Amino acid sequence: MVMAIQGFAQKNADIGILTGVATYMGDINNTNPMYNPGFAAGGFYRHNFHKFFSVRGSICYGRLSGRDADSKYQYQISRGASFKKHLIDFTGQAELNFNPWTASEKKKYPYTTYLFGGISYGGLIRTFGIPVGFGAKVNVYRKWSVGVEWGFRKTFNDNIDFEDQYTSGRNQYTYLGNKDWYTLCLFFISYKFDPCMDCPAFD
């Protein structure tokens, strides 16, 4: 019973802000994951259930764009397709840390790399997606941490780039298949707090 209470009391969370770039991959761009980066920014809440496992919810705004004129292929240049879109990404993800991680003043491992996966929804572009990616975070001062991550969102439609109006009847597929992707390459800063730190039950 005491061990269970102690385990619960050790739970902690952190909140943070995100900034970086958003990029697009699809029929206009199918090879370069850092093609035509647009501004991205947002915020998140992370709950650290264990030193090796966390769950995070985030919201992030981004700008996506692409144009056939940037291609080296003549058929794309002749087609002349282009688009610009705004994105609001809602993501819930699970994070697996490679080092035991707690955002605190003193610890053996002040940094860790991690992998993540989950589910996302792209507001304004109206599509669900599967986010996967990797990142790194480091404790810099007491309860403050910074980090970077790169996440790929595999969407469930082909409408980000408006390509359905240009490719009707076209039988050309890449390793991406016929669904669009977008990526978020982000820097973040976070502050750790303990939801149960001041609970009377744990005094």
CYANA upper distance limits for C-alpha pairs under 8 A (distance plus 0.5 A):
  1 MET  CA      5 ILE  CA      6.82
  2 VAL  CA      6 GLN  CA      6.63
  3 MET  CA      7 GLY  CA      6.55
  4 ALA  CA      8 PHE  CA      6.74
  5 ILE  CA      9 ALA  CA      6.61
  6 GLN  CA     10 GLN  CA      6.74
  7 GLY  CA     11 LYS  CA      7.45
  9 ALA  CA    196 CYS  CA      6.72
  9 ALA  CA    197 MET  CA      7.73
  9 ALA  CA    202 PHE  CA      7.65
 11 LYS  CA     47 HIS  CA      8.22
 11 LYS  CA     48 ASN  CA      6.70
 11 LYS  CA     49 PHE  CA      6.27
 11 LYS  CA     50 HIS  CA      7.74
 11 LYS  CA    194 ASP  CA      7.49
 11 LYS  CA    195 PRO  CA      8.35
 11 LYS  CA    196 CYS  CA      8.40
 12 ASN  CA     47 HIS  CA      6.74
 12 ASN  CA     48 ASN  CA      6.03
 12 ASN  CA     49 PHE  CA      7.81
 12 ASN  CA    192 LYS  CA      7.62
 12 ASN  CA    193 PHE  CA      6.65
 12 ASN  CA    194 ASP  CA      5.21
 12 ASN  CA    195 PRO  CA      7.03
 13 ALA  CA     45 TYR  CA      7.84
 13 ALA  CA     46 ARG  CA      6.02
 13 ALA  CA     47 HIS  CA      4.85
 13 ALA  CA     48 ASN  CA      6.11
 13 ALA  CA    192 LYS  CA      6.19
 13 ALA  CA    193 PHE  CA      6.10
 13 ALA  CA    194 ASP  CA      6.70
 13 ALA  CA    195 PRO  CA      7.76
 14 ASP  CA     45 TYR  CA      6.51
 14 ASP  CA     46 ARG  CA      5.79
 14 ASP  CA     47 HIS  CA      7.13
 14 ASP  CA    190 SER  CA      6.61
 14 ASP  CA    191 TYR  CA      5.73
 14 ASP  CA    192 LYS  CA      4.55
 14 ASP  CA    193 PHE  CA      6.34
 15 ILE  CA     43 GLY  CA      8.08
 15 ILE  CA     44 PHE  CA      6.21
 15 ILE  CA     45 TYR  CA      5.05
 15 ILE  CA     46 ARG  CA      6.74
 15 ILE  CA    190 SER  CA      5.83
 15 ILE  CA    191 TYR  CA      6.08
 15 ILE  CA    192 LYS  CA      7.19
 16 GLY  CA     43 GLY  CA      6.12
 16 GLY  CA     44 PHE  CA      5.91
 16 GLY  CA     45 TYR  CA      7.17
 16 GLY  CA    188 PHE  CA      7.16
 16 GLY  CA    189 ILE  CA      5.92
 16 GLY  CA    190 SER  CA      4.40
 16 GLY  CA    191 TYR  CA      6.75
 17 ILE  CA     41 ALA  CA      8.10
 17 ILE  CA     42 GLY  CA      6.31
 17 ILE  CA     43 GLY  CA      4.67
 17 ILE  CA     44 PHE  CA      6.85
 17 ILE  CA    188 PHE  CA      6.07
 17 ILE  CA    189 ILE  CA      6.26
 17 ILE  CA    190 SER  CA      7.12
 18 LEU  CA     40 ALA  CA      8.47
 18 LEU  CA     41 ALA  CA      5.73
 18 LEU  CA     42 GLY  CA      5.41
 18 LEU  CA     43 GLY  CA      5.91
 18 LEU  CA     44 PHE  CA      8.12
 18 LEU  CA     60 CYS  CA      8.11
 18 LEU  CA    186 LEU  CA      6.63
 18 LEU  CA    187 PHE  CA      6.22
 18 LEU  CA    188 PHE  CA      4.96
 18 LEU  CA    189 ILE  CA      7.45
 19 THR  CA     39 PHE  CA      8.37
 19 THR  CA     40 ALA  CA      6.11
 19 THR  CA     41 ALA  CA      4.63
 19 THR  CA     42 GLY  CA      6.97
 19 THR  CA    186 LEU  CA      5.86
 19 THR  CA    187 PHE  CA      5.92
 19 THR  CA    188 PHE  CA      6.94
 20 GLY  CA     39 PHE  CA      6.73
 20 GLY  CA     40 ALA  CA      5.60
 20 GLY  CA     41 ALA  CA      6.79
 20 GLY  CA    184 LEU  CA      7.84
 20 GLY  CA    185 CYS  CA      6.22
 20 GLY  CA    186 LEU  CA      4.83
 20 GLY  CA    187 PHE  CA      6.39
 21 VAL  CA     37 PRO  CA      6.04
 21 VAL  CA     38 GLY  CA      5.72
 21 VAL  CA     39 PHE  CA      5.25
 21 VAL  CA     40 ALA  CA      5.28
 21 VAL  CA     41 ALA  CA      8.40
 21 VAL  CA     62 GLY  CA      7.66
 21 VAL  CA    184 LEU  CA      6.42
 21 VAL  CA    185 CYS  CA      5.92
 21 VAL  CA    186 LEU  CA      6.97
 22 ALA  CA     37 PRO  CA      6.03
 22 ALA  CA     38 GLY  CA      5.64
 22 ALA  CA     39 PHE  CA      6.70
 22 ALA  CA     40 ALA  CA      6.18
 22 ALA  CA     62 GLY  CA      6.07
 22 ALA  CA     63 ARG  CA      6.71
 22 ALA  CA     64 LEU  CA      6.91
 22 ALA  CA    182 TYR  CA      7.52
 22 ALA  CA    183 THR  CA      6.07
 22 ALA  CA    184 LEU  CA      5.13
 22 ALA  CA    185 CYS  CA      6.94
 23 THR  CA     33 PRO  CA      7.35
 23 THR  CA     34 MET  CA      6.49
 23 THR  CA     35 TYR  CA      6.62
 23 THR  CA     36 ASN  CA      6.90
 23 THR  CA     37 PRO  CA      5.41
 23 THR  CA     38 GLY  CA      6.88
 23 THR  CA     63 ARG  CA      8.26
 23 THR  CA     64 LEU  CA      6.36
 23 THR  CA     65 SER  CA      8.13
 23 THR  CA    182 TYR  CA      6.04
 23 THR  CA    183 THR  CA      5.65
 23 THR  CA    184 LEU  CA      7.14
 24 TYR  CA     29 ASN  CA      7.81
 24 TYR  CA     33 PRO  CA      7.64
 24 TYR  CA     34 MET  CA      8.37
 24 TYR  CA     35 TYR  CA      7.38
 24 TYR  CA     36 ASN  CA      8.30
 24 TYR  CA     37 PRO  CA      8.47
 24 TYR  CA     64 LEU  CA      6.53
 24 TYR  CA     65 SER  CA      7.40
 24 TYR  CA     66 GLY  CA      7.95
 24 TYR  CA    180 ASP  CA      8.18
 24 TYR  CA    181 TRP  CA      6.48
 24 TYR  CA    182 TYR  CA      4.86
 24 TYR  CA    183 THR  CA      6.85
 25 MET  CA     29 ASN  CA      5.67
 25 MET  CA     30 ASN  CA      5.84
 25 MET  CA     31 THR  CA      7.91
 25 MET  CA     32 ASN  CA      7.82
 25 MET  CA     33 PRO  CA      6.99
 25 MET  CA     35 TYR  CA      8.32
 25 MET  CA    180 ASP  CA      6.49
 25 MET  CA    181 TRP  CA      5.48
 25 MET  CA    182 TYR  CA      6.35
 26 GLY  CA     30 ASN  CA      5.63
 26 GLY  CA    158 ASP  CA      8.30
 26 GLY  CA    161 ASP  CA      7.75
 26 GLY  CA    176 LEU  CA      7.56
 26 GLY  CA    178 ASN  CA      8.23
 26 GLY  CA    179 LYS  CA      7.35
 26 GLY  CA    180 ASP  CA      5.09
 26 GLY  CA    181 TRP  CA      6.67
 27 ASP  CA    161 ASP  CA      7.95
 27 ASP  CA    163 GLU  CA      7.28
 27 ASP  CA    178 ASN  CA      8.27
 27 ASP  CA    180 ASP  CA      8.00
 28 ILE  CA     66 GLY  CA      7.04
 28 ILE  CA     67 ARG  CA      6.96
 28 ILE  CA     68 ASP  CA      6.34
 28 ILE  CA     71 SER  CA      8.25
 28 ILE  CA     76 GLN  CA      8.06
 28 ILE  CA     81 ALA  CA      8.12
 28 ILE  CA     82 SER  CA      8.40
 28 ILE  CA    161 ASP  CA      7.85
 28 ILE  CA    163 GLU  CA      8.47
 29 ASN  CA     35 TYR  CA      7.86
 29 ASN  CA     66 GLY  CA      7.77
 29 ASN  CA     71 SER  CA      8.24
 30 ASN  CA    174 THR  CA      7.72
 30 ASN  CA    176 LEU  CA      7.52
 33 PRO  CA    183 THR  CA      7.86
 36 ASN  CA     65 SER  CA      7.38
 36 ASN  CA     66 GLY  CA      7.39
 37 PRO  CA     64 LEU  CA      7.87
 38 GLY  CA     62 GLY  CA      7.14
 38 GLY  CA     63 ARG  CA      5.42
 38 GLY  CA     64 LEU  CA      6.44
 38 GLY  CA     65 SER  CA      8.06
 39 PHE  CA     62 GLY  CA      6.18
 39 PHE  CA     63 ARG  CA      6.33
 40 ALA  CA     60 CYS  CA      7.23
 40 ALA  CA     61 TYR  CA      5.88
 40 ALA  CA     62 GLY  CA      4.61
 40 ALA  CA     63 ARG  CA      7.16
 40 ALA  CA    184 LEU  CA      8.04
 40 ALA  CA    186 LEU  CA      8.30
 41 ALA  CA     60 CYS  CA      5.93
 41 ALA  CA     61 TYR  CA      5.92
 41 ALA  CA     62 GLY  CA      7.18
 42 GLY  CA     58 SER  CA      7.85
 42 GLY  CA     59 ILE  CA      6.04
 42 GLY  CA     60 CYS  CA      4.50
 42 GLY  CA     61 TYR  CA      6.50
 43 GLY  CA     58 SER  CA      6.26
 43 GLY  CA     59 ILE  CA      6.25
 43 GLY  CA     60 CYS  CA      7.01
 44 PHE  CA     56 ARG  CA      7.38
 44 PHE  CA     57 GLY  CA      6.12
 44 PHE  CA     58 SER  CA      4.60
 44 PHE  CA     59 ILE  CA      6.96
 45 TYR  CA     56 ARG  CA      6.19
 45 TYR  CA     57 GLY  CA      5.96
 45 TYR  CA     58 SER  CA      6.95
 46 ARG  CA     54 SER  CA      7.23
 46 ARG  CA     55 VAL  CA      6.21
 46 ARG  CA     56 ARG  CA      4.63
 46 ARG  CA     57 GLY  CA      6.91
 47 HIS  CA     54 SER  CA      6.14
 47 HIS  CA     55 VAL  CA      5.91
 47 HIS  CA     56 ARG  CA      6.77
 48 ASN  CA     53 PHE  CA      6.83
 48 ASN  CA     54 SER  CA      4.81
 48 ASN  CA     55 VAL  CA      7.07
 48 ASN  CA    102 THR  CA      8.41
 49 PHE  CA     53 PHE  CA      6.48
 49 PHE  CA     54 SER  CA      6.04
 49 PHE  CA     55 VAL  CA      8.04
 50 HIS  CA     54 SER  CA      7.11
 51 LYS  CA     97 ASN  CA      7.94
 51 LYS  CA     99 ASN  CA      8.33
 51 LYS  CA    100 PRO  CA      5.16
 51 LYS  CA    101 TRP  CA      5.19
 51 LYS  CA    102 THR  CA      6.62
 52 PHE  CA     96 LEU  CA      6.27
 52 PHE  CA     97 ASN  CA      5.15
 52 PHE  CA     98 PHE  CA      7.27
 52 PHE  CA     99 ASN  CA      7.27
 52 PHE  CA    100 PRO  CA      5.85
 52 PHE  CA    101 TRP  CA      6.87
 53 PHE  CA     94 ALA  CA      7.83
 53 PHE  CA     95 GLU  CA      6.24
 53 PHE  CA     96 LEU  CA      5.50
 53 PHE  CA     97 ASN  CA      6.62
 54 SER  CA     94 ALA  CA      6.35
 54 SER  CA     95 GLU  CA      5.57
 54 SER  CA     96 LEU  CA      7.30
 55 VAL  CA     92 GLY  CA      7.90
 55 VAL  CA     93 GLN  CA      6.30
 55 VAL  CA     94 ALA  CA      4.99
 55 VAL  CA     95 GLU  CA      6.54
 56 ARG  CA     92 GLY  CA      6.27
 56 ARG  CA     93 GLN  CA      5.84
 56 ARG  CA     94 ALA  CA      6.87
 56 ARG  CA     95 GLU  CA      8.08
 57 GLY  CA     90 PHE  CA      8.11
 57 GLY  CA     91 THR  CA      6.25
 57 GLY  CA     92 GLY  CA      5.04
 57 GLY  CA     93 GLN  CA      7.02
 58 SER  CA     89 ASP  CA      8.37
 58 SER  CA     90 PHE  CA      6.39
 58 SER  CA     91 THR  CA      5.83
 58 SER  CA     92 GLY  CA      7.11
 59 ILE  CA     88 ILE  CA      7.43
 59 ILE  CA     89 ASP  CA      6.04
 59 ILE  CA     90 PHE  CA      5.19
 59 ILE  CA     91 THR  CA      7.03
 60 CYS  CA     87 LEU  CA      8.48
 60 CYS  CA     88 ILE  CA      6.11
 60 CYS  CA     89 ASP  CA      5.53
 60 CYS  CA     90 PHE  CA      7.20
 61 TYR  CA     86 HIS  CA      8.01
 61 TYR  CA     87 LEU  CA      6.09
 61 TYR  CA     88 ILE  CA      5.00
 61 TYR  CA     89 ASP  CA      6.74
 62 GLY  CA     86 HIS  CA      6.49
 62 GLY  CA     87 LEU  CA      5.47
 62 GLY  CA     88 ILE  CA      6.90
 62 GLY  CA     89 ASP  CA      8.23
 63 ARG  CA     84 LYS  CA      7.99
 63 ARG  CA     85 LYS  CA      6.46
 63 ARG  CA     86 HIS  CA      5.18
 63 ARG  CA     87 LEU  CA      6.44
 64 LEU  CA     84 LYS  CA      6.33
 64 LEU  CA     85 LYS  CA      5.68
 64 LEU  CA     86 HIS  CA      6.69
 64 LEU  CA     87 LEU  CA      7.71
 65 SER  CA     82 SER  CA      8.01
 65 SER  CA     83 PHE  CA      5.94
 65 SER  CA     84 LYS  CA      4.79
 65 SER  CA     85 LYS  CA      6.69
 65 SER  CA    161 ASP  CA      8.29
 66 GLY  CA     82 SER  CA      6.03
 66 GLY  CA     83 PHE  CA      6.10
 66 GLY  CA     84 LYS  CA      7.29
 66 GLY  CA    161 ASP  CA      7.89
 67 ARG  CA     71 SER  CA      8.27
 67 ARG  CA     80 GLY  CA      7.64
 67 ARG  CA     81 ALA  CA      6.29
 67 ARG  CA     82 SER  CA      4.46
 67 ARG  CA     83 PHE  CA      6.98
 68 ASP  CA     76 GLN  CA      5.66
 68 ASP  CA     77 ILE  CA      5.80
 68 ASP  CA     79 ARG  CA      7.59
 68 ASP  CA     80 GLY  CA      5.77
 68 ASP  CA     81 ALA  CA      5.85
 68 ASP  CA     82 SER  CA      6.64
 69 ALA  CA     76 GLN  CA      7.69
 69 ALA  CA     77 ILE  CA      5.57
 69 ALA  CA     80 GLY  CA      6.85
 69 ALA  CA     81 ALA  CA      8.45
 70 ASP  CA     77 ILE  CA      8.21
 71 SER  CA     76 GLN  CA      6.95
 71 SER  CA     77 ILE  CA      7.00
 72 LYS  CA     76 GLN  CA      8.46
 72 LYS  CA     77 ILE  CA      8.22
 73 TYR  CA     77 ILE  CA      7.01
 74 GLN  CA     78 SER  CA      6.55
 75 TYR  CA     79 ARG  CA      6.61
 76 GLN  CA     80 GLY  CA      6.79
 76 GLN  CA     81 ALA  CA      8.05
 79 ARG  CA    166 TYR  CA      8.22
 81 ALA  CA    163 GLU  CA      8.20
 81 ALA  CA    166 TYR  CA      7.78
 82 SER  CA    161 ASP  CA      7.74
 83 PHE  CA    161 ASP  CA      6.33
 83 PHE  CA    162 PHE  CA      7.57
 84 LYS  CA    161 ASP  CA      8.47
 85 LYS  CA    125 ILE  CA      8.16
 85 LYS  CA    160 ILE  CA      8.13
 86 HIS  CA    124 LEU  CA      7.22
 86 HIS  CA    125 ILE  CA      8.08
 87 LEU  CA    122 GLY  CA      6.77
 87 LEU  CA    123 GLY  CA      6.49
 87 LEU  CA    124 LEU  CA      6.22
 87 LEU  CA    125 ILE  CA      6.84
 88 ILE  CA    122 GLY  CA      6.17
 88 ILE  CA    123 GLY  CA      5.22
 88 ILE  CA    124 LEU  CA      6.96
 89 ASP  CA    120 SER  CA      7.30
 89 ASP  CA    121 TYR  CA      6.36
 89 ASP  CA    122 GLY  CA      5.15
 89 ASP  CA    123 GLY  CA      6.49
 90 PHE  CA    120 SER  CA      5.92
 90 PHE  CA    121 TYR  CA      5.68
 90 PHE  CA    122 GLY  CA      6.91
 90 PHE  CA    123 GLY  CA      7.86
 91 THR  CA    118 GLY  CA      7.82
 91 THR  CA    119 ILE  CA      6.41
 91 THR  CA    120 SER  CA      4.67
 91 THR  CA    121 TYR  CA      7.01
 91 THR  CA    131 PRO  CA      8.20
 92 GLY  CA    118 GLY  CA      6.21
 92 GLY  CA    119 ILE  CA      6.13
 92 GLY  CA    120 SER  CA      6.78
 93 GLN  CA    116 PHE  CA      6.77
 93 GLN  CA    117 GLY  CA      5.80
 93 GLN  CA    118 GLY  CA      4.67
 93 GLN  CA    119 ILE  CA      6.99
 93 GLN  CA    131 PRO  CA      8.14
 94 ALA  CA    116 PHE  CA      5.99
 94 ALA  CA    117 GLY  CA      6.19
 94 ALA  CA    118 GLY  CA      6.57
 95 GLU  CA    114 TYR  CA      6.89
 95 GLU  CA    115 LEU  CA      6.24
 95 GLU  CA    116 PHE  CA      4.92
 95 GLU  CA    117 GLY  CA      7.46
 96 LEU  CA    114 TYR  CA      5.85
 96 LEU  CA    115 LEU  CA      5.85
 96 LEU  CA    116 PHE  CA      6.76
 97 ASN  CA    101 TRP  CA      7.51
 97 ASN  CA    112 THR  CA      6.86
 97 ASN  CA    113 THR  CA      6.55
 97 ASN  CA    114 TYR  CA      4.89
 97 ASN  CA    115 LEU  CA      7.34
 98 PHE  CA    112 THR  CA      6.54
 98 PHE  CA    113 THR  CA      6.23
 98 PHE  CA    114 TYR  CA      6.28
 99 ASN  CA    109 TYR  CA      7.26
 99 ASN  CA    111 TYR  CA      7.85
 99 ASN  CA    112 THR  CA      5.60
 99 ASN  CA    113 THR  CA      7.62
100 PRO  CA    109 TYR  CA      7.25
100 PRO  CA    112 THR  CA      7.96
101 TRP  CA    109 TYR  CA      7.41
101 TRP  CA    110 PRO  CA      8.01
101 TRP  CA    111 TYR  CA      7.65
101 TRP  CA    112 THR  CA      7.23
102 THR  CA    107 LYS  CA      8.09
103 ALA  CA    139 ASN  CA      6.63
103 ALA  CA    142 ARG  CA      8.17
103 ALA  CA    143 LYS  CA      6.02
103 ALA  CA    144 TRP  CA      7.54
103 ALA  CA    145 SER  CA      7.26
103 ALA  CA    191 TYR  CA      8.49
103 ALA  CA    192 LYS  CA      6.45
104 SER  CA    139 ASN  CA      7.89
104 SER  CA    142 ARG  CA      6.17
104 SER  CA    143 LYS  CA      5.54
104 SER  CA    144 TRP  CA      8.46
104 SER  CA    192 LYS  CA      8.00
105 GLU  CA    139 ASN  CA      8.46
105 GLU  CA    141 TYR  CA      7.37
105 GLU  CA    142 ARG  CA      4.60
105 GLU  CA    143 LYS  CA      6.65
106 LYS  CA    110 PRO  CA      8.45
106 LYS  CA    142 ARG  CA      8.25
110 PRO  CA    138 VAL  CA      6.23
110 PRO  CA    139 ASN  CA      5.83
111 TYR  CA    136 ALA  CA      7.87
111 TYR  CA    137 LYS  CA      6.10
111 TYR  CA    138 VAL  CA      4.55
111 TYR  CA    139 ASN  CA      6.69
112 THR  CA    136 ALA  CA      6.20
112 THR  CA    137 LYS  CA      6.17
112 THR  CA    138 VAL  CA      7.08
113 THR  CA    134 PHE  CA      7.95
113 THR  CA    135 GLY  CA      6.15
113 THR  CA    136 ALA  CA      4.61
113 THR  CA    137 LYS  CA      6.96
114 TYR  CA    134 PHE  CA      6.13
114 TYR  CA    135 GLY  CA      5.85
114 TYR  CA    136 ALA  CA      6.54
115 LEU  CA    132 VAL  CA      8.20
115 LEU  CA    133 GLY  CA      6.39
115 LEU  CA    134 PHE  CA      4.85
115 LEU  CA    135 GLY  CA      6.99
116 PHE  CA    131 PRO  CA      8.29
116 PHE  CA    132 VAL  CA      6.14
116 PHE  CA    133 GLY  CA      5.97
116 PHE  CA    134 PHE  CA      6.53
117 GLY  CA    130 ILE  CA      7.83
117 GLY  CA    131 PRO  CA      5.90
117 GLY  CA    132 VAL  CA      4.90
117 GLY  CA    133 GLY  CA      7.20
118 GLY  CA    130 ILE  CA      6.63
118 GLY  CA    131 PRO  CA      6.07
118 GLY  CA    132 VAL  CA      7.45
119 ILE  CA    128 PHE  CA      7.95
119 ILE  CA    129 GLY  CA      6.49
119 ILE  CA    130 ILE  CA      5.39
119 ILE  CA    131 PRO  CA      6.35
120 SER  CA    128 PHE  CA      6.18
120 SER  CA    129 GLY  CA      5.49
120 SER  CA    130 ILE  CA      6.53
120 SER  CA    131 PRO  CA      6.90
120 SER  CA    153 ARG  CA      8.10
121 TYR  CA    126 ARG  CA      7.75
121 TYR  CA    127 THR  CA      6.30
121 TYR  CA    128 PHE  CA      4.80
121 TYR  CA    129 GLY  CA      6.42
122 GLY  CA    126 ARG  CA      6.03
122 GLY  CA    127 THR  CA      5.75
122 GLY  CA    128 PHE  CA      6.59
122 GLY  CA    129 GLY  CA      7.87
123 GLY  CA    127 THR  CA      7.64
125 ILE  CA    159 ASN  CA      8.18
125 ILE  CA    160 ILE  CA      6.88
127 THR  CA    155 THR  CA      6.83
127 THR  CA    156 PHE  CA      6.79
127 THR  CA    157 ASN  CA      7.17
128 PHE  CA    155 THR  CA      6.31
128 PHE  CA    156 PHE  CA      6.60
129 GLY  CA    153 ARG  CA      6.04
129 GLY  CA    154 LYS  CA      5.64
129 GLY  CA    155 THR  CA      4.62
129 GLY  CA    156 PHE  CA      6.65
130 ILE  CA    152 PHE  CA      8.42
130 ILE  CA    153 ARG  CA      5.81
130 ILE  CA    154 LYS  CA      5.63
130 ILE  CA    155 THR  CA      7.07
131 PRO  CA    151 GLY  CA      6.80
131 PRO  CA    152 PHE  CA      5.95
131 PRO  CA    153 ARG  CA      4.86
131 PRO  CA    154 LYS  CA      7.02
132 VAL  CA    151 GLY  CA      6.05
132 VAL  CA    152 PHE  CA      5.93
132 VAL  CA    153 ARG  CA      7.16
133 GLY  CA    149 GLU  CA      7.79
133 GLY  CA    150 TRP  CA      6.10
133 GLY  CA    151 GLY  CA      4.69
133 GLY  CA    152 PHE  CA      6.49
134 PHE  CA    149 GLU  CA      6.19
134 PHE  CA    150 TRP  CA      6.27
134 PHE  CA    151 GLY  CA      7.10
135 GLY  CA    147 GLY  CA      7.73
135 GLY  CA    148 VAL  CA      6.01
135 GLY  CA    149 GLU  CA      4.35
135 GLY  CA    150 TRP  CA      6.76
136 ALA  CA    147 GLY  CA      5.90
136 ALA  CA    148 VAL  CA      6.09
136 ALA  CA    149 GLU  CA      6.92
137 LYS  CA    145 SER  CA      7.30
137 LYS  CA    146 VAL  CA      6.12
137 LYS  CA    147 GLY  CA      4.45
137 LYS  CA    148 VAL  CA      7.09
138 VAL  CA    145 SER  CA      6.03
138 VAL  CA    146 VAL  CA      6.11
138 VAL  CA    147 GLY  CA      6.64
139 ASN  CA    143 LYS  CA      7.73
139 ASN  CA    144 TRP  CA      6.58
139 ASN  CA    145 SER  CA      4.76
139 ASN  CA    146 VAL  CA      7.09
140 VAL  CA    144 TRP  CA      6.42
140 VAL  CA    145 SER  CA      5.85
140 VAL  CA    146 VAL  CA      7.45
141 TYR  CA    145 SER  CA      7.52
143 LYS  CA    191 TYR  CA      6.17
143 LYS  CA    192 LYS  CA      5.67
143 LYS  CA    193 PHE  CA      8.10
144 TRP  CA    189 ILE  CA      7.78
144 TRP  CA    190 SER  CA      6.30
144 TRP  CA    191 TYR  CA      5.28
144 TRP  CA    192 LYS  CA      7.08
145 SER  CA    189 ILE  CA      6.24
145 SER  CA    190 SER  CA      5.77
145 SER  CA    191 TYR  CA      6.99
146 VAL  CA    187 PHE  CA      8.03
146 VAL  CA    188 PHE  CA      6.08
146 VAL  CA    189 ILE  CA      4.84
146 VAL  CA    190 SER  CA      6.77
147 GLY  CA    187 PHE  CA      6.32
147 GLY  CA    188 PHE  CA      5.80
147 GLY  CA    189 ILE  CA      7.03
148 VAL  CA    185 CYS  CA      8.09
148 VAL  CA    186 LEU  CA      6.11
148 VAL  CA    187 PHE  CA      4.90
148 VAL  CA    188 PHE  CA      6.61
149 GLU  CA    185 CYS  CA      6.41
149 GLU  CA    186 LEU  CA      5.94
149 GLU  CA    187 PHE  CA      7.16
150 TRP  CA    183 THR  CA      7.73
150 TRP  CA    184 LEU  CA      6.34
150 TRP  CA    185 CYS  CA      4.87
150 TRP  CA    186 LEU  CA      6.87
151 GLY  CA    183 THR  CA      6.06
151 GLY  CA    184 LEU  CA      5.80
151 GLY  CA    185 CYS  CA      6.89
152 PHE  CA    181 TRP  CA      7.55
152 PHE  CA    182 TYR  CA      6.61
152 PHE  CA    183 THR  CA      4.94
152 PHE  CA    184 LEU  CA      7.16
153 ARG  CA    181 TRP  CA      6.00
153 ARG  CA    182 TYR  CA      5.80
153 ARG  CA    183 THR  CA      6.37
154 LYS  CA    179 LYS  CA      7.99
154 LYS  CA    180 ASP  CA      7.21
154 LYS  CA    181 TRP  CA      5.30
154 LYS  CA    182 TYR  CA      7.52
155 THR  CA    179 LYS  CA      6.76
155 THR  CA    180 ASP  CA      6.26
155 THR  CA    181 TRP  CA      6.14
155 THR  CA    182 TYR  CA      8.33
156 PHE  CA    179 LYS  CA      6.61
156 PHE  CA    180 ASP  CA      8.00
157 ASN  CA    178 ASN  CA      8.31
157 ASN  CA    179 LYS  CA      5.68
157 ASN  CA    180 ASP  CA      6.92
158 ASP  CA    162 PHE  CA      7.97
158 ASP  CA    163 GLU  CA      7.44
158 ASP  CA    164 ASP  CA      7.55
158 ASP  CA    178 ASN  CA      6.74
158 ASP  CA    179 LYS  CA      5.12
158 ASP  CA    180 ASP  CA      5.70
159 ASN  CA    163 GLU  CA      7.00
159 ASN  CA    164 ASP  CA      7.30
159 ASN  CA    180 ASP  CA      7.85
160 ILE  CA    180 ASP  CA      7.03
161 ASP  CA    180 ASP  CA      8.32
162 PHE  CA    166 TYR  CA      8.04
163 GLU  CA    167 THR  CA      6.41
164 ASP  CA    168 SER  CA      6.46
173 TYR  CA    177 GLY  CA      6.07
173 TYR  CA    178 ASN  CA      6.98
174 THR  CA    178 ASN  CA      8.18
176 LEU  CA    180 ASP  CA      7.96
196 CYS  CA    202 PHE  CA      8.23
197 MET  CA    202 PHE  CA      8.06
198 ASP  CA    202 PHE  CA      7.99
198 ASP  CA    203 ASP  CA      7.99
199 CYS  CA    203 ASP  CA      7.48
